[in-house]
Amino acid sequence: MTGARRDGLYLLLLGSIVFALLGSALESASPVAMVDFKVVYYSARCLLQHGDPYRQIDLLRVYQEQAGGQPSDNPKIQQIVTQYIYLPTAFPFTIPFALLGFGLAHVLWMIITAAGFIFASYLTWELGARFAPTLSGALLCCFLAGSELLLISGNAAGIVVSFCVVAVWCFLTNRLVAVGVVCLALALAIKPQDAGLIWIYFLLAGGVHLRRALATLAVAAAIGLPAVAWAWHVSPHWMAEMQGNIAALSAHGGISDPGPSSSGSHGLSAITDLQGALSFFRDDPRFYNPVSDLLCGALFLVWAFKAVRSRWSVSSAWLALATIAALSLLPIYHRQYDTKLLLLVVPACAMLWKEGRRWRWPALLVSAMGILLLTDLPWAILIQVINSFPLPNKGWGGQLILAMQVVPIPLVLLANAVFYLWAYLRFDAGEERLPHESAL
C-alpha cells in the first residue's frame, strides 16, 4: 500500500468515526429523533393491522397506540408521521422492522444506515483512489463527518443511497453483478426519486448495461407488485389518498412547500429543489414549477442524448453519473439527506484531478463546494452564522437572511450538474486526455 492510499484510508476512517459517534450522540439527544423512521415504521405497522396507511386517521390511531402518545411530539411531527407519502413498493423492506418493537427496530435501522453508508463511502473511495487516493479520502472524510442527519432523522435516503452506490460499484467493476441488480431494485422500490435516474442511465447506456437495467426492473417488480396488490386490497383509494397527503404537506406555508413562507423547507433538512431558489424571486407555483421543469428538462435531454449516442466507457460513465446525481435532486421534491447521492461525484472529481489538466481545479472547487455546503454539520453551522447577523428581521434584512437560506443549496447542485454535464459533453472532443480504460 502506497503512502497516498494509506493517508486516504486514514481520512476515510476518521470521517466514519465522527459520523457514527456524533450521529448516535445527537440522535439520542434530539427532540425529533427518528422522525422519518417513524413514518415508515408506523405505516408498516398500520398495514400489518389491516389499516389504511394512507389515511391519516388510521395511521394516527396506530401511532398513538404504539407510541403511547409521546408528549414531545408537536403537531408538525405528528403531521409528518401520519401523512404517508411513500409508494407501497417500500413495504417489503419496512415491514420486517415493523414486526419488531420500536426500540429494537430503530436501533437496527440506525446500525444498517450507518454501516451501509460507511461501506458505500469505502467503495466510492476505492474507485476514486485509482486516480487520487488522498483527495478522495479527504472529500469523503468531510462528507461522512457532516452527514449526522441520516442517523438523527432515520430517513430511508441513507439506505437507498448506499444501495445505489453498491449497485454502481458492481456494474462498473463488473463484479457481483447480481448483488448490484438486487441493490438497485431495492433502491427503486423504496425511493424511486433517488434511484430512478441512476437506473435510467444504465438503461440508456445500452449493451450489457441495458440488460442489467431490465433485470433490475424485473426484480423491483417482483419485490414491489405484491405489496401494491396488498395495499390496493386494504386501501382501494391509496393513490388518491397519497396525492392528498402530498398536497397537504406541500400546500402554501406547509412543511414541504418550497416557497419562502414554508414552515419546514428551510434551515436544517432543507429542500433542495430548484423551485426553492426560484420562489424567492416569485412565490407562485405557476412561475417556479414550469421554469424549473424547463431548465432541468433541457439539461436532462442533453445528458440523455449524450448517453445514448456516445460510446460507453468507464470514464464517461463516471462523468454521466456525477451529472445525474446532482441533477436528480433539482426538479422534484428532495431534502438535504437525499444529497448523499453526491457520493457519486467523488470518483469523477478524482479522475479529473489526476488527468483532466485544466479541469482539475474547477472540478475540485465545484465538488468541494457541494460537499462542504450540502452536508448537515457545515450547513447547520452556516445557518447559525446567518441567523446571528445583526440585520432586521423585516424588510431588506429579512429578505437577505431568507435568500442566504433558500438559494445556495439549489444553486450549488445546479453548478455541479452543469459542470459535470459540460465535462461529459467534452469527453469525446479530444481536448482532454482522461483516464485510460485499463484503470478499472
C-alpha positions in Angstrom: 0.0 0.0 0.0 1.4 3.4 -1.0 1.6 6.3 1.4 -1.1 8.1 -0.5 -3.6 5.2 -0.3 -2.8 4.8 3.4 -3.5 8.5 4.0 -6.7 8.3 2.1 -7.9 5.3 4.2 -7.0 7.1 7.4 -9.1 10.1 6.3 -11.9 7.8 5.4 -11.7 6.1 8.8 -11.7 9.5 10.6 -14.8 10.6 8.8 -16.5 7.3 9.6 -15.8 7.5 13.3 -17.1 11.1 13.5 -20.2 10.2 11.6 -21.0 7.1 13.7 -20.2 8.6 17.1 -21.5 12.1 16.7 -24.6 11.0 14.8 -25.5 8.5 17.5 -25.0 11.0 20.2 -27.1 13.7 18.5 -29.8 11.1 17.8 -30.1 10.2 21.5 -30.3 13.9 22.4 -32.6 15.2 19.6 -36.2 16.0 20.3 -37.1 15.0 16.7 -35.0 11.8 16.7 -36.0 9.1 14.2 -38.9 11.2 12.9 -38.5 9.9 9.3 -38.1 6.3 10.5 -41.4 6.7 12.4 -43.0 7.5 9.1 -42.1 4.1 7.5 -42.3 2.1 10.8 -45.8 3.1 11.8 -47.2 3.0 8.3 -46.0 -0.6 8.0 -47.5 -1.3 11.5 -50.8 0.1 10.2 -50.8 -2.1 7.2 -50.0 -5.2 9.3 -53.1 -4.4 11.3 -55.1 -4.2 8.1 -55.5 -0.4 8.5 -55.1 2.1 5.6 -51.6 3.6 6.0 -52.5 6.4 3.5 -55.5 7.6 5.6 -54.4 9.9 8.4 -57.0 8.8 10.9 -55.9 5.1 10.7 -52.2 5.9 10.9 -52.7 8.4 13.8 -54.6 5.7 15.7 -51.8 3.2 15.3 -49.2 5.8 16.1 -50.9 6.9 19.3 -51.5 3.3 20.4 -48.0 2.1 19.7 -46.0 5.3 20.6 -48.0 5.9 23.8 -48.9 9.4 22.8 -45.4 10.9 23.1 -45.7 14.3 24.7 -42.6 15.6 22.9 -44.3 15.2 19.5 -45.6 18.6 18.4 -48.3 18.9 15.7 -45.7 19.2 13.0 -44.1 15.9 13.9 -47.5 14.2 14.1 -48.3 15.6 10.6 -45.1 14.2 9.2 -45.6 10.8 10.7 -49.3 10.4 9.9 -49.3 11.6 6.3 -47.6 8.8 4.4 -46.1 9.6 1.0 -44.0 6.5 0.1 -45.2 4.1 -2.6 -46.5 0.7 -1.4 -43.3 -0.8 -3.0 -41.4 0.3 0.1 -43.3 -2.0 2.4 -41.4 -5.2 1.7 -38.3 -3.5 3.1 -40.0 -1.7 6.0 -42.4 -4.5 7.2 -39.6 -6.6 8.8 -38.8 -3.6 11.0 -42.5 -3.2 11.9 -42.6 -6.7 13.2 -40.2 -5.6 16.0 -40.7 -3.2 18.9 -39.9 0.4 18.1 -36.8 0.4 20.4 -35.1 -2.6 18.7 -36.3 -1.6 15.3 -34.9 1.9 15.3 -31.5 0.8 16.7 -31.3 -1.9 13.9 -32.3 0.8 11.4 -29.6 3.1 12.7 -27.0 0.3 12.5 -27.9 -0.6 8.9 -27.9 3.0 7.9 -24.5 3.8 9.5 -22.9 0.5 8.3 -24.3 0.8 4.8 -23.3 4.5 4.4 -19.8 3.8 5.6 -19.4 0.8 3.3 -20.7 2.8 0.4 -18.2 5.5 1.2 -15.5 2.9 1.2 -16.5 1.6 -2.2 -16.5 5.1 -3.5 -13.1 5.7 -2.1 -11.8 2.5 -3.7 -12.9 3.8 -7.1 -11.6 7.3 -6.6 -8.4 6.0 -5.1 -7.4 4.6 -8.5 -6.9 8.2 -9.6 -6.3 10.3 -6.4 -6.5 8.4 -3.1 -5.7 11.2 -0.7 -8.1 13.7 -2.4 -10.8 11.0 -2.4 -10.2 10.3 1.2 -10.3 14.0 2.1 -13.6 14.6 0.3 -15.2 11.5 1.8 -13.9 12.4 5.3 -15.8 15.7 5.0 -18.8 14.0 3.5 -19.1 11.4 6.3 -18.2 13.8 9.1 -21.1 16.1 8.1 -23.8 13.5 7.5 -25.2 13.1 11.0 -28.8 13.9 10.0 -29.1 10.4 8.4 -28.8 8.9 11.9 -30.8 11.6 13.7 -33.8 11.6 11.4 -33.6 7.9 10.3 -34.6 8.9 6.7 -34.5 6.0 4.2 -32.2 8.0 1.9 -29.2 6.8 3.8 -30.0 3.2 3.0 -31.2 3.9 -0.5 -28.1 5.9 -1.4 -25.9 3.1 -0.1 -27.8 0.6 -2.3 -27.3 2.9 -5.3 -23.5 3.2 -4.7 -23.1 -0.6 -4.2 -25.0 -1.2 -7.5 -22.9 1.3 -9.4 -19.7 -0.3 -8.0 -20.9 -3.7 -9.0 -21.9 -2.7 -12.5 -18.8 -0.6 -13.3 -16.3 -3.0 -11.9 -18.2 -6.0 -13.4 -18.1 -7.8 -10.0 -21.0 -9.3 -8.1 -23.4 -8.0 -10.7 -26.4 -10.0 -9.2 -25.9 -8.2 -5.9 -25.9 -4.9 -7.8 -29.1 -5.7 -9.5 -30.8 -6.6 -6.2 -29.5 -3.4 -4.5 -30.6 -1.1 -7.3 -34.0 -2.9 -7.4 -34.5 -2.3 -3.6 -33.5 1.4 -4.0 -36.0 1.8 -6.8 -38.7 0.1 -4.7 -38.0 2.3 -1.6 -37.3 5.8 -3.1 -37.5 5.8 -6.9 -37.0 9.6 -6.8 -33.4 8.9 -5.6 -32.5 5.9 -7.7 -34.6 6.4 -10.8 -32.3 8.5 -12.9 -29.3 6.3 -12.0 -31.3 3.3 -13.3 -32.2 5.3 -16.4 -28.5 5.9 -17.1 -27.8 2.2 -17.3 -30.9 1.7 -19.4 -29.7 4.3 -21.9 -26.1 3.1 -21.9 -27.2 0.0 -23.9 -25.4 -3.3 -24.3 -24.8 -5.3 -21.1 -25.9 -2.3 -19.0 -29.3 -2.3 -20.7 -29.7 -6.0 -19.8 -28.8 -5.2 -16.2 -31.3 -2.3 -16.1 -34.0 -4.6 -17.3 -33.1 -7.3 -14.8 -33.2 -4.6 -12.1 -36.7 -3.6 -13.2 -37.9 -7.2 -13.1 -36.5 -7.7 -9.6 -38.1 -4.4 -8.5 -41.4 -5.5 -9.9 -41.2 -8.9 -8.2 -40.5 -7.1 -4.9 -43.0 -4.4 -5.2 -46.0 -5.7 -7.1 -47.3 -8.0 -4.3 -47.1 -5.0 -1.9 -49.0 -2.9 -4.3 -51.7 -5.6 -4.5 -51.8 -5.8 -0.7 -52.1 -2.0 -0.4 -54.9 -1.9 -3.0 -56.8 -4.6 -1.2 -56.6 -2.8 2.2 -56.9 0.7 0.6 -58.6 0.8 -2.8 -58.1 4.6 -3.0 -54.5 4.7 -1.8 -53.3 6.6 -4.9 -55.8 9.5 -4.3 -55.1 9.4 -0.6 -51.3 9.6 -1.2 -51.7 12.5 -3.6 -53.9 14.2 -0.9 -51.1 13.7 1.7 -48.5 15.2 -0.7 -50.8 18.1 -1.5 -51.4 18.8 2.3 -47.7 18.8 3.0 -46.9 20.9 0.0 -49.7 23.5 0.5 -48.7 27.1 0.7 -46.9 27.6 4.0 -46.8 23.8 4.6 -43.9 21.6 5.7 -42.9 20.7 2.1 -43.8 24.0 0.4 -40.6 25.1 -1.5 -41.7 28.8 -1.1 -40.2 31.3 1.4 -43.3 31.1 3.6 -42.8 27.4 4.2 -42.9 26.1 7.8 -40.3 23.4 7.3 -38.4 23.7 4.0 -35.5 25.9 5.1 -32.9 25.6 7.8 -31.8 22.0 8.7 -33.0 19.3 6.3 -33.7 22.0 3.7 -35.5 21.3 0.5 -33.0 21.1 -2.4 -35.5 21.6 -5.3 -34.7 24.4 -7.8 -38.2 25.7 -7.1 -37.0 26.8 -3.7 -34.4 29.2 -5.2 -36.9 30.4 -7.9 -39.7 31.0 -5.4 -37.5 33.6 -3.7 -38.0 35.8 -6.8 -41.7 35.0 -7.2 -43.6 32.8 -4.8 -46.0 31.3 -7.3 -46.1 27.7 -8.4 -47.3 28.8 -11.8 -43.9 30.6 -12.1 -41.3 28.4 -10.4 -42.6 25.0 -11.4 -42.6 25.5 -15.2 -39.3 27.4 -15.0 -37.7 24.6 -13.0 -39.1 21.9 -15.3 -37.9 23.7 -18.4 -34.4 24.2 -17.1 -33.9 20.7 -15.6 -35.7 19.1 -18.5 -33.3 20.7 -21.0 -30.3 19.6 -19.0 -31.7 16.1 -18.8 -32.4 15.8 -22.5 -28.8 16.9 -23.3 -27.5 14.4 -20.9 -29.7 11.6 -22.2 -28.8 12.3 -25.8 -25.1 12.1 -24.9 -25.7 8.8 -23.0 -27.5 7.3 -26.0 -25.2 8.5 -28.8 -21.7 8.2 -27.2 -19.6 5.1 -27.0 -19.7 3.8 -23.4 -16.6 3.8 -21.3 -15.9 3.7 -17.6 -14.5 7.2 -17.6 -17.6 8.6 -19.4 -19.8 6.7 -17.0 -18.3 8.5 -14.0 -19.0 11.9 -15.6 -22.5 10.8 -16.6 -23.3 9.6 -13.0 -21.8 12.7 -11.4 -24.1 14.8 -13.6 -27.2 12.9 -12.9 -26.5 12.5 -9.1 -26.7 16.3 -8.9 -29.4 16.9 -11.5 -31.8 14.3 -10.0 -32.0 16.4 -6.8 -33.3 19.6 -8.6 -36.6 19.0 -10.4 -38.8 17.3 -7.8 -39.1 17.1 -4.0 -35.9 16.2 -2.3 -34.4 17.2 1.0 -30.8 17.6 2.3 -30.5 13.9 3.3 -31.0 13.0 -0.4 -27.9 14.9 -1.4 -25.8 12.0 -0.1 -26.2 10.9 -3.8 -23.3 13.2 -4.4 -21.0 10.4 -3.2 -21.1 9.5 -6.9 -19.3 12.8 -7.7 -16.2 11.8 -5.8 -14.7 9.4 -8.4 -15.4 11.8 -11.2 -13.7 14.6 -9.4 -10.7 12.4 -8.6 -10.5 11.3 -12.2 -10.5 14.9 -13.5 -8.0 15.9 -10.8 -5.5 13.3 -12.0 -5.7 13.6 -15.8 -8.1 16.5 -16.6 -5.4 19.2 -16.7 -7.3 22.4 -16.9 -10.4 20.7 -15.5 -8.8 19.7 -12.2 -9.3 22.9 -10.2 -12.8 23.7 -11.4 -13.8 20.0 -10.6 -12.3 20.3 -7.1 -14.0 23.7 -6.4 -17.4 22.6 -7.6 -17.3 19.2 -5.8 -15.9 20.5 -2.6 -18.5 23.3 -2.6 -21.2 20.7 -2.9 -19.8 18.5 -0.2 -19.0 21.3 2.3 -22.2 23.2 1.9 -24.7 20.4 1.4 -23.6 18.2 4.3 -25.5 18.6 7.5 -23.0 19.8 10.1 -21.4 22.6 8.0 -24.9 23.7 6.9 -26.1 23.8 10.5 -23.1 26.0 11.4 -23.7 28.3 8.5 -27.4 28.6 9.4 -26.3 29.7 12.9 -23.9 32.2 11.5 -26.6 33.6 9.2 -29.1 33.9 12.0 -26.6 35.7 14.1 -26.1 38.6 11.6 -27.2 41.9 13.1 -29.9 42.5 10.5 -33.5 43.5 10.9 -36.0 40.6 10.7 -38.2 42.5 8.4 -37.7 44.4 5.1 -34.4 44.0 3.2 -32.7 42.4 6.2 -35.2 39.6 6.4 -35.1 39.1 2.7 -31.3 38.8 2.7 -31.4 36.3 5.5 -34.0 34.3 3.7 -32.1 34.4 0.5 -29.0 33.0 2.2 -31.0 30.1 3.5 -33.0 29.1 0.4 -30.8 30.0 -2.6 -27.3 28.4 -2.0 -28.3 24.7 -1.9 -30.1 24.5 -5.3 -27.5 26.8 -7.0 -24.6 24.6 -5.8 -26.4 21.5 -7.1 -27.1 23.2 -10.4 -23.4 24.2 -10.6 -22.4 20.6 -10.1 -24.9 19.3 -12.7 -23.8 21.9 -15.3 -20.1 21.5 -14.7 -20.1 17.7 -14.9 -22.5 17.7 -17.9 -20.1 20.0 -19.7 -17.2 17.7 -18.9 -19.3 14.8 -20.1 -20.1 16.5 -23.4 -16.4 17.4 -23.9 -15.2 13.9 -23.2 -15.1 12.8 -26.8 -13.9 16.1 -28.1 -10.3 15.2 -27.7 -9.4 18.3 -25.7 -8.7 16.4 -22.5 -6.8 13.1 -22.0 -9.0 11.4 -19.4 -8.0 8.1 -17.7 -7.3 5.0 -19.8 -10.0 2.3 -19.5 -7.3 -0.1 -18.2 -7.5 1.9 -14.9 -10.6 -0.1 -14.0 
